[in-house]
Amino acid sequence: MNKEIWMKPKLSSNIGGEALIEGVMMRGQDRMAISIRKASGEIYTETKPYVAISKRHKFLGLPFIRGAVSMLESMIVGVKVLMDSAEHVDLYEDEKESKFDLWMQKKLGPNYFTYMLYGSVVIALVFGIGLFMLLPNLIADFFSFNKKTASGAFYANIIEGAIRVVLFVGYVFLVSKNKEIKRVFQYHGAEHKTLYAYENMEELTVENVRKHTTLHPRCGTTFIFIVILISIIVFAFAGWHSKIVNMLIRLALLPVIAGVSYELFKLAAKSNSKIVRIASMPGLMLQKITTQEPDDSMLEVAIASLKAVLAPASIPVSENEKAVEEPKLQVQSEVSGTSA
């Protein structure tokens, strides 16, 4: 494991980001920026005001509450910037709108895109809960040992957790084989490398950024893995009931698990304890899949995005980049310093 991961940065930073389709999103305390490599080769950079809802509402920012709020918020913002990146990279410029799209626009009116955005978040949430939370429980229920005893229920929950880990890692591994997803993972690596250079107070150049590792302790991949591990522990003491009751218990405990996981994730990011390092290893190992070594053109995009967050958005960060100030999207994800 690269020693750089455990080194204390010269500059403490809460800046984080997300890999996009042919681009990178970075976010700071009060703004976010997306930089996209367009088909023409130009880097398009756009900045927006961006403040976390947990920072705008005191109650939502309380410990153990902010985790669940931020997790849901990150999904909404993540889908939005991914859709924005697809639009700016000109993936669909030659495609005509389908009959379904035209019908939806007619039915939903000018708010068509907003409804589709939140609909995508709901679908992603349902898919995630169904595949990684409920399906493992249904599979574990087929094991024939007595689950009515305390020890039987405990073992059933452990088996369920093991199935959940296998499904999650398998899913990540399979999607990583897709050519386009692999490029997203390369941009993910570029995002991490750029943050390392910034946190070490180095000039943001391709040469300086290239030398850093793609694995980062504040990555959203690590956070998700922490959520899975905490869910195993919590569910292990929840007993074993009928299929419906089991599902209801797991859904009810999701906000609790997210809240606890978030606080542990924040604490781990500030700790140099050997125990914390050992606990962080599974998430870091998973990053060997979700981050790939980027090329120099990808590093340029990540650097452009970070510079746009650090500098006034009206100032272009290089000759071939276009910076645009657009005052919209008033929320900020706080789930992770970097994204999976």
Summary of the structure (lengths in Angstrom):
residues: 340
radius of gyration: 20.9
end to end distance: 18.8
largest distance: 68.4
contacts: 1099
relative contact order: 0.21
helix: 60%
strand: 9%
